[in-house]
Amino acid sequence: MSHEPALSWAYNCRPLVTVGQKQIFRSAAPEFRADDLTDPPADILWIDLRSAQEHVDEAWLGDGWTRCDIDLIPGAAAAAVKPGTKTYELTEIDFGLMYVHMVESAQRGFARVMTVIAEAETDVLVACAGGRDRTGLVSAMLRDLAGHERAEILEDYRRTNDAGLGLSQAMVMAGVISADMASRPIVDVKTEDLARALDAIDAKGGTRRYLEDGGASAATLDLLSTSVIAAR
């Protein structure tokens, strides 16, 4: 299966779709900087899906970047992050069940993300912490709106595993996860988890109906439905 090339200016980074003249990217939080990363491109709107409690470097922005904070799952960080730190305390977790809960609880948040993407005047980066869960669901919805096959959507999600030790080590260095957590399978994604979330969206009438019911306009969804697989 062909897919878009990985990009080297952020971890877990790749182009997602093209909407008109602008490209939409996905990645882990781009403030995780390291010597093996290249300089990011200029003039990007970063839609940051994390809560303020999860931010590693509040001041970091690429050249000419702007930032739109959308706490997609309010309260989630308080439950996952050790009090007084920025470190996630995750042991075993049913990610598929978590994703279904996100579908149920964050409908208006997902619709807002789509609206910001549609209205942006520059290229857009969608990123959370590792770029796998919240970002993965946004990416799946964008691809589904564009008519991508389910296998393509799941493969894009699986590619988070290819980020490898670079992302995990950067998160350890930033104090976001422990070295023990980085070494455990919990950081690996499983396509069946995302499939459960997509089934939950289908049960609500599909991605377009789900986002419409969350407040996204027909014009927004019409525009995003014309997007194509990004290539750069």
C-alpha positions as CSV (number, residue, x, y, z in Angstrom):
1,M,0.0,0.0,0.0
2,S,1.5,3.4,-1.0
3,H,1.4,6.2,1.6
4,E,2.8,9.7,2.2
5,P,6.4,10.1,3.1
6,A,7.4,10.6,6.8
7,L,8.7,14.1,7.5
8,S,11.7,15.0,9.6
9,W,10.7,18.2,11.3
10,A,8.6,16.6,14.1
11,Y,8.2,13.1,15.5
12,N,5.5,10.9,14.0
13,C,5.1,13.6,11.3
14,R,3.5,13.1,7.9
15,P,1.3,15.0,5.5
16,L,-2.3,14.0,5.8
17,V,-4.5,15.7,3.2
18,T,-4.5,18.7,0.9
19,V,-7.4,21.1,1.1
20,G,-7.3,23.6,-1.7
21,Q,-3.9,25.2,-1.6
22,K,-3.1,24.2,2.0
23,Q,-1.6,21.1,3.4
24,I,-2.8,19.4,6.6
25,F,-0.1,17.6,8.6
26,R,-0.2,15.4,11.7
27,S,2.5,14.8,14.3
28,A,3.5,14.4,17.9
29,A,3.8,17.7,19.8
30,P,6.4,19.6,17.7
31,E,8.0,21.2,20.7
32,F,9.7,17.9,21.3
33,R,12.9,19.1,19.7
34,A,16.1,17.0,19.2
35,D,19.3,17.2,17.1
36,D,17.9,14.6,14.6
37,L,15.0,16.8,13.6
38,T,15.2,19.4,10.8
39,D,13.9,22.9,11.0
40,P,10.1,23.1,10.7
41,P,8.6,24.9,7.7
42,A,7.3,28.4,8.3
43,D,3.8,29.8,8.6
44,I,1.8,26.9,10.0
45,L,-1.3,27.0,12.2
46,W,-0.8,24.4,14.9
47,I,-4.0,23.0,16.3
48,D,-2.9,21.8,19.7
49,L,-5.3,19.1,21.0
50,R,-3.7,18.9,24.5
51,S,-4.7,20.6,27.7
52,A,-2.5,23.3,29.2
53,Q,-1.3,20.8,31.8
54,E,0.3,18.7,29.1
55,H,2.4,21.5,27.5
56,V,6.2,21.0,27.6
57,D,7.3,24.4,26.3
58,E,4.4,26.8,26.3
59,A,6.4,29.4,24.4
60,W,7.6,27.2,21.5
61,L,6.4,28.0,18.1
62,G,8.0,27.6,14.7
63,D,8.9,30.6,12.5
64,G,5.7,32.4,11.6
65,W,3.5,29.8,13.4
66,T,0.3,30.5,15.1
67,R,-1.4,28.2,17.6
68,C,-5.0,27.3,18.3
69,D,-5.6,25.5,21.6
70,I,-8.5,23.0,21.5
71,D,-8.5,20.9,24.6
72,L,-10.2,18.0,22.9
73,I,-10.8,15.9,25.9
74,P,-11.2,18.3,28.9
75,G,-10.2,16.6,32.1
76,A,-8.3,13.8,30.5
77,A,-4.9,15.2,31.4
78,A,-5.9,15.4,35.0
79,A,-6.7,11.7,35.0
80,A,-3.6,10.7,33.1
81,V,-0.9,13.0,34.3
82,K,0.8,12.7,37.7
83,P,-0.2,15.7,39.8
84,G,2.4,18.5,39.9
85,T,4.2,17.1,36.8
86,K,3.8,16.6,33.1
87,T,4.4,12.9,33.2
88,Y,1.7,10.5,32.1
89,E,0.9,7.7,34.5
90,L,-0.5,5.0,32.2
91,T,-0.4,1.3,33.0
92,E,-2.6,-1.0,31.1
93,I,-5.4,0.7,29.1
94,D,-8.1,-0.4,26.6
95,F,-7.4,2.2,23.9
96,G,-10.3,1.0,21.8
97,L,-12.7,1.6,24.7
98,M,-11.0,5.0,25.3
99,Y,-11.5,6.0,21.7
100,V,-15.1,5.1,21.8
101,H,-15.5,7.3,24.9
102,M,-13.7,10.1,23.0
103,V,-16.3,9.7,20.1
104,E,-19.1,9.9,22.7
105,S,-17.7,12.8,24.7
106,A,-15.9,15.1,22.3
107,Q,-18.2,15.5,19.4
108,R,-18.3,19.3,19.6
109,G,-14.6,19.4,20.0
110,F,-14.0,17.3,16.8
111,A,-16.4,19.5,14.9
112,R,-14.5,22.6,16.1
113,V,-11.2,21.1,14.9
114,M,-12.7,20.5,11.4
115,T,-14.0,24.1,11.3
116,V,-10.6,25.6,12.2
117,I,-8.9,23.4,9.5
118,A,-11.5,24.5,6.9
119,E,-11.2,28.2,7.8
120,A,-7.3,28.3,8.1
121,E,-5.5,30.5,5.7
122,T,-2.2,28.6,6.0
123,D,-1.0,25.1,6.2
124,V,-2.2,23.3,9.3
125,L,-0.6,20.9,11.8
126,V,-2.8,18.8,14.0
127,A,-0.9,17.5,17.0
128,C,-1.5,16.3,20.5
129,A,1.3,14.7,22.7
130,G,2.4,11.5,20.8
131,G,0.2,12.2,17.8
132,R,-1.5,8.8,18.1
133,D,-4.9,9.0,20.0
134,R,-6.6,12.4,19.7
135,T,-4.6,13.2,16.5
136,G,-5.3,9.7,15.2
137,L,-9.1,10.2,15.5
138,V,-9.0,13.6,13.8
139,S,-6.8,12.2,11.0
140,A,-9.2,9.3,10.6
141,M,-12.2,11.6,10.3
142,L,-10.4,13.8,7.7
143,R,-9.5,10.8,5.6
144,D,-13.0,9.4,5.9
145,L,-14.5,12.7,4.7
146,A,-12.1,12.6,1.7
147,G,-13.4,9.1,0.8
148,H,-10.2,7.1,1.7
149,E,-10.6,3.4,2.1
150,R,-10.8,2.1,5.6
151,A,-7.6,0.1,5.1
152,E,-5.8,3.3,4.2
153,I,-7.1,5.0,7.3
154,L,-6.0,2.2,9.5
155,E,-2.6,2.0,7.9
156,D,-2.0,5.7,8.5
157,Y,-2.8,5.1,12.2
158,R,-0.5,2.1,12.3
159,R,2.4,4.1,11.0
160,T,2.7,5.7,14.5
161,N,4.6,2.5,15.4
162,D,7.2,3.4,12.8
163,A,8.1,6.5,14.9
164,G,10.2,4.1,17.0
165,L,12.6,5.1,19.7
166,G,13.0,8.6,18.5
167,L,9.6,9.8,19.7
168,S,9.7,7.7,22.9
169,Q,13.1,8.9,23.8
170,A,12.1,12.5,23.2
171,M,9.1,12.1,25.4
172,V,11.3,10.5,28.1
173,M,13.8,13.4,27.9
174,A,10.9,15.9,28.2
175,G,9.7,14.2,31.3
176,V,6.4,13.2,29.6
177,I,6.7,9.5,30.0
178,S,9.0,7.3,32.1
179,A,11.8,5.1,30.6
180,D,9.9,2.1,31.8
181,M,6.7,3.2,30.0
182,A,8.7,3.8,26.8
183,S,9.9,0.3,26.9
184,R,6.5,-1.3,27.2
185,P,4.0,-2.4,24.5
186,I,1.5,0.2,25.8
187,V,3.1,2.8,23.4
188,D,2.3,0.6,20.3
189,V,-0.9,1.3,18.4
190,K,-3.2,-1.5,17.3
191,T,-5.5,-0.9,14.3
192,E,-8.4,-2.7,15.9
193,D,-8.5,0.0,18.5
194,L,-9.1,2.7,15.9
195,A,-11.5,0.4,14.1
196,R,-13.7,0.3,17.2
197,A,-13.9,4.1,17.2
198,L,-14.8,4.2,13.5
199,D,-17.5,1.6,14.0
200,A,-18.9,3.9,16.8
201,I,-18.9,6.8,14.4
202,D,-20.7,4.7,11.7
203,A,-23.3,3.8,14.3
204,K,-24.0,7.6,14.6
205,G,-24.6,7.9,10.8
206,G,-21.0,8.2,9.6
207,T,-18.4,10.8,9.9
208,R,-20.2,13.6,8.1
209,R,-23.4,13.2,10.1
210,Y,-21.4,12.9,13.4
211,L,-19.6,16.2,12.7
212,E,-22.8,17.9,11.5
213,D,-24.5,16.9,14.8
214,G,-21.4,18.3,16.6
215,G,-21.9,21.7,15.0
216,A,-19.7,21.7,11.8
217,S,-21.4,23.4,9.0
218,A,-22.3,21.9,5.6
219,A,-19.8,24.3,4.0
220,T,-17.0,23.1,6.2
221,L,-17.7,19.5,5.5
222,D,-18.2,20.1,1.8
223,L,-14.8,21.7,1.6
224,L,-13.0,18.9,3.6
225,S,-14.8,16.3,1.4
226,T,-12.9,17.7,-1.6
227,S,-9.5,17.1,0.1
228,V,-7.0,14.7,-1.5
229,I,-4.1,12.7,-0.2
230,A,-1.2,15.0,0.5
231,A,2.1,14.6,-1.2
232,R,5.1,16.9,-0.8
